[in-house]
Amino acid sequence: MSDLPKRIVIEEEGPREGFQIEPGPVAPADKVRLIEALAETGLERIACVSYVNPRRVPSMADAEQVAAAIRQKPGVRYSALFLNRQGLERAMAGPLSVAGTMGITASDTFARKNLGKSVEDAVVEQRGSIALLKERGVKIDAGYVMGAFGCNYEGELSTATILQRVATVLAEAEIAGVTLNTLKLTDAMGWATPASIQRLIGSIREKWPDLEITLHLHDTRGTGLASAYAGLRMGVRKFDASVGGLGGCPFAATKGAAGNICTEDFAFMCEEMGVETGLDLDALVECARLAESIVGHPLPGHVMRGGTHTAVRAATR
């Protein structure tokens, strides 16, 4: 394990992934209000919408409306997610950033639930999206493995299985004539633990030492921050997080599906350990409270209730 990184980058997932599991409608104006507030916290990357089938994810039916309404702040990357060529075409017609990524799902059952296709079919279909990205001049340099740490449908997934999935992504990149510099390991179903983080990242680095690993962790079983800390100890410098702990995957097959690790909680932990985030914690806390008021129910974040140490330190000097 390496020393902790001096600085990390957090990509905010709350507005995109966070709202997708909410049972009631969230007004587009409220989504935009949260996105614009988050842009004032020092965040440089905010995932805003998903261009997905509105019949499967009704909360994203307003993706075009939300994207068009955001008053974009210079220096902030506002991004959109797509899962197939149709979604990519919608994304590219809008004003948000589209990342040049390609990936694979770890478990076949989760691929069918989340994408409506087997792993093999999804890989083949993805080639159309890759071709369109290249045609439009979008640089493709990042890969991902969805559900890399375990599956609520299929259970434990061996390290060997995940390494095979990574090899497939890299082979597809070679076919497309692109080079992947980073690999995101995602855990929408909440299986990651510090031990599995260390084991999988270590195994990937043994085979592909030049790949930079990034982490997208959910806190479904309460191990999210511990797993993120393990990632920090492994030298990971890029993480996804969700303000207030907002969200959860609607296809995760558990009533306890939770959102990404909480942005302000993770940023607080990092700053207290001397790892710079570049974020205004007090502003993030206000965003978490705004998110809670928008969804109308308690969110799982802790710092939004306990507060940062700023006021206490100032009062006790």
C-alpha atoms as one frame of an Amber mdcrd trajectory, in Angstrom:
protein
   0.000   0.000   0.000   1.148   3.507  -0.798   0.944   6.681   1.273  -2.265
   8.673   1.043  -2.451  10.914  -2.035  -1.895  14.613  -1.396  -4.988  15.597
  -3.382  -7.996  13.796  -4.821 -10.763  14.604  -7.284 -14.396  13.950  -6.411
 -17.022  13.714  -9.144 -20.481  14.551  -7.859 -23.123  11.951  -8.776 -26.061
  13.213  -6.712 -28.111  14.980  -9.398 -27.795  12.080 -11.849 -27.693   8.844
  -9.903 -29.133  10.346  -6.762 -32.567  11.234  -8.065 -33.118   8.079 -10.121
 -34.415   5.979  -7.220 -36.786   8.587  -5.764 -40.368   7.257  -5.819 -41.978
  10.630  -6.400 -41.301  13.145  -9.157 -38.578  15.722  -8.574 -39.250  18.995
 -10.364 -36.711  19.841 -13.079 -36.259  23.288 -11.507 -35.239  21.649  -8.209
 -32.708  19.441  -9.973 -31.220  22.490 -11.663 -31.183  24.390  -8.357 -29.141
  21.629  -6.713 -26.734  21.342  -9.658 -26.082  25.078  -9.663 -25.561  25.108
  -5.890 -23.088  22.226  -6.133 -21.115  24.167  -8.740 -20.406  26.790  -6.068
 -18.692  24.329  -3.696 -15.464  23.839  -5.609 -16.620  20.703  -7.419 -15.207
  20.580 -10.918 -17.212  17.587 -12.164 -20.963  17.132 -11.739 -22.927  14.270
 -13.307 -26.296  15.842 -14.081 -28.595  13.517 -16.038 -28.856  10.084 -17.628
 -30.131   9.644 -21.171 -31.874   6.351 -20.557 -35.238   4.777 -21.340 -37.824
   6.851 -19.384 -40.073   3.814 -19.074 -37.354   2.060 -17.066 -36.115   5.140
 -15.190 -39.031   7.622 -15.105 -37.089  10.148 -13.040 -34.789  10.781 -16.012
 -37.595  11.540 -18.484 -36.790  15.244 -18.111 -33.077  14.873 -18.980 -33.205
  17.253 -21.959 -35.171  19.840 -19.999 -32.776  19.778 -17.044 -29.668  19.860
 -19.225 -30.924  22.868 -21.165 -31.799  24.844 -18.031 -28.450  24.609 -16.212
 -26.539  27.890 -16.105 -23.098  26.436 -16.550 -20.247  27.910 -14.549 -16.873
  28.160 -16.331 -14.390  25.579 -15.096 -17.044  23.019 -14.107 -17.639  19.922
 -16.226 -21.352  19.095 -16.373 -21.755  15.568 -17.719 -24.429  13.183 -18.969
 -24.547   9.387 -18.830 -25.576   7.119 -21.696 -25.854   3.332 -21.863 -26.366
   2.727 -25.586 -26.138   4.464 -28.952 -29.641   5.899 -28.719 -28.788   7.487
 -25.377 -25.478   8.729 -26.753 -27.206  10.432 -29.683 -29.517  12.227 -27.246
 -26.566  13.232 -25.080 -24.560  14.556 -28.003 -27.497  16.684 -29.108 -27.506
  18.457 -25.758 -25.291  21.002 -23.977 -23.592  18.686 -21.464 -20.213  16.998
 -21.647 -20.090  13.426 -22.959 -17.248  11.268 -21.689 -15.364   8.950 -24.001
 -15.830   5.769 -22.018 -16.359   2.092 -22.736 -17.019  -0.757 -20.358 -18.598
  -3.987 -19.300 -20.812  -5.422 -16.565 -19.284  -7.979 -14.230 -22.351 -10.213
 -13.842 -24.586 -11.350 -16.670 -27.744 -11.136 -14.545 -27.053  -7.538 -13.536
 -26.355  -6.680 -17.184 -29.777  -8.032 -18.141 -31.494  -6.141 -15.291 -29.642
  -2.854 -15.785 -29.068  -2.808 -19.546 -31.675  -5.265 -20.793 -28.948  -7.340
 -22.480 -26.436 -10.053 -21.716 -22.832  -9.065 -21.115 -21.848 -10.399 -24.533
 -24.667  -8.621 -26.374 -23.974  -5.361 -24.543 -20.313  -5.502 -25.559 -21.257
  -6.015 -29.207 -23.853  -3.227 -29.130 -21.355  -0.882 -27.503 -19.278  -0.914
 -30.666 -21.870   1.331 -32.303 -21.465   3.927 -29.535 -17.686   3.750 -29.817
 -17.899   4.327 -33.556 -20.129   7.374 -33.037 -17.823   8.816 -30.365 -14.865
   8.458 -32.710 -16.843   9.933 -35.586 -17.666  13.001 -33.487 -14.064  13.415
 -32.357 -14.609  12.474 -28.707 -11.450  11.033 -27.187 -12.057   7.578 -25.720
  -9.607   6.992 -22.885 -11.541   5.545 -19.937 -12.978   2.118 -19.215 -15.214
   0.758 -16.480 -16.464  -2.483 -14.931 -19.966  -2.247 -13.434 -20.666  -4.324
 -10.332 -17.007  -5.209  -9.930 -17.110  -6.305  -6.286 -20.104  -8.632  -6.133
 -23.678  -9.135  -7.295 -26.971  -9.268  -5.410 -28.223 -11.712  -8.074 -25.197
 -13.968  -8.512 -23.316 -13.469  -5.244 -19.538 -13.488  -4.974 -17.609 -12.717
  -8.137 -14.080 -14.063  -8.253 -11.088 -11.858  -8.895 -10.379 -14.032 -11.928
 -13.814 -13.169 -13.345 -13.230  -9.426 -12.956  -9.776  -9.698 -14.516 -11.387
 -11.434 -17.498 -13.879  -8.567 -17.780 -11.066  -6.011 -17.687  -9.225  -7.964
 -20.374 -12.362  -7.877 -22.546 -12.666  -4.101 -22.214  -9.020  -3.638 -23.127
  -9.398  -5.998 -26.078 -12.413  -4.018 -27.301 -10.373  -0.833 -26.958  -7.637
  -2.355 -29.088 -10.175  -3.343 -31.736 -11.449   0.247 -31.738  -7.930   1.609
 -32.006  -8.016   3.519 -28.715  -5.944   3.433 -25.534  -7.578   3.401 -22.112
  -5.702   5.279 -19.403  -8.149   4.863 -16.532 -10.429   2.108 -15.280 -13.418
   2.803 -13.048 -14.552   0.020 -10.726 -18.189   0.510  -9.756 -20.152  -1.065
  -6.913 -23.807  -0.130  -7.350 -24.857  -3.193  -5.330 -22.714  -2.369  -2.296
 -20.394  -5.375  -2.037 -17.026  -3.647  -1.659 -15.049  -4.001   1.569 -11.545
  -2.797   2.421 -10.234  -6.319   1.827 -11.852  -6.668  -1.609 -10.687  -3.180
  -2.600  -7.106  -4.076  -1.779  -7.343  -7.503  -3.419  -8.925  -6.388  -6.696
  -6.934  -3.207  -7.208  -3.739  -5.070  -6.389  -4.568  -7.816  -8.887  -5.413
  -5.356 -11.654  -2.198  -3.430 -11.090  -0.149  -6.606 -11.302  -1.447  -7.198
 -14.834  -1.968  -3.623 -16.032   0.277  -1.333 -13.954  -0.293   1.683 -16.207
  -4.073   1.781 -15.681  -5.188   4.451 -13.218  -7.976   3.068 -11.020 -10.984
   5.173 -10.018 -13.758   4.129  -7.637 -17.552   4.452  -7.655 -18.699   3.051
  -4.299 -22.175   2.716  -2.807 -22.844   2.538   0.919 -25.560  -0.123   0.858
 -24.005  -2.203   3.642 -22.250   0.572   5.522 -18.771  -0.171   4.185 -18.582
   2.662   1.661 -16.293   5.069   3.512 -14.111   2.252   4.833 -13.723   0.974
   1.280 -12.931   4.483   0.030 -10.264   4.780   2.725  -8.790   1.483   1.567
  -8.759   2.942  -1.938  -6.913   6.009  -0.675  -4.335   3.742   0.955  -3.905
   2.056  -2.424  -3.221   5.446  -3.995  -6.591   5.969  -5.732  -7.036   9.663
  -6.530 -10.443   9.831  -8.218 -13.757   8.948  -6.586 -17.460   9.368  -7.285
 -19.697  10.558  -4.441 -23.234  11.802  -3.880 -24.247  14.836  -1.848 -26.012
  13.815   1.353 -25.642  10.176   0.318 -28.539  10.773  -2.082 -29.668   7.951
  -4.334 -29.303   4.245  -5.005 -29.466   1.918  -7.985 -33.063   0.890  -8.836
 -31.784  -2.386 -10.324 -29.610  -3.419  -7.356 -32.133  -6.018  -6.075 -32.184
  -4.816  -2.479 -34.634  -2.650  -0.574 -31.638  -1.169   1.215 -30.020   0.184
  -1.951 -28.035   3.254  -0.979 -26.404   6.032  -2.913 -22.732   6.631  -3.499
 -20.543   7.454  -0.537 -21.656  10.788   0.849 -19.742  13.683  -0.732 -19.415
  15.894   2.316 -18.656  12.974   4.663 -15.905  11.693   2.382 -14.493  15.181
   1.784 -14.503  15.829   5.542 -12.635  12.577   6.221 -10.065  13.377   3.539
  -9.457  16.933   4.709  -9.043  15.769   8.318  -6.349  13.344   7.112  -4.533
  16.043   5.171  -5.795  14.943   1.751  -6.845  18.017  -0.195 -10.183  18.007
  -2.024 -10.465  21.658  -3.042 -14.029  21.668  -1.713 -15.886  24.055   0.592
 -17.260  21.702   3.256 -19.708  24.189   4.708 -21.136  24.888   1.243 -21.434
  21.140   0.652 -23.357  20.771   3.903 -25.818  23.403   2.717 -26.190  21.499
  -0.571 -26.907  18.300   1.359 -29.632  20.092   3.304 -31.027  21.452   0.045
 -31.071  17.947  -1.440 -32.889  16.651   1.637 -35.505  19.359   1.370 -36.016
  18.586  -2.324 -36.634  14.853  -1.831 -38.651  15.420   1.340 -37.111  12.698
   3.497 -33.953  12.240   5.598 -30.716  11.513   3.759 -27.984   9.371   5.337
 -25.176  11.946   5.464 -23.566  12.523   8.868 -21.627  15.775   8.508 -24.800
  17.578   7.414 -26.109  16.906  10.945 -22.957  16.890  13.056 -21.361  19.783
  11.219 -17.714  20.296  10.369 -15.053  21.194  12.918 -14.783  24.756  11.595
 -17.133  26.436  14.072 -15.919  24.418  17.069 -12.272  25.106  16.301 -12.983
  28.812  15.879 -14.866  28.944  19.186 -12.174  27.125  21.174  -9.102  29.006
  19.994
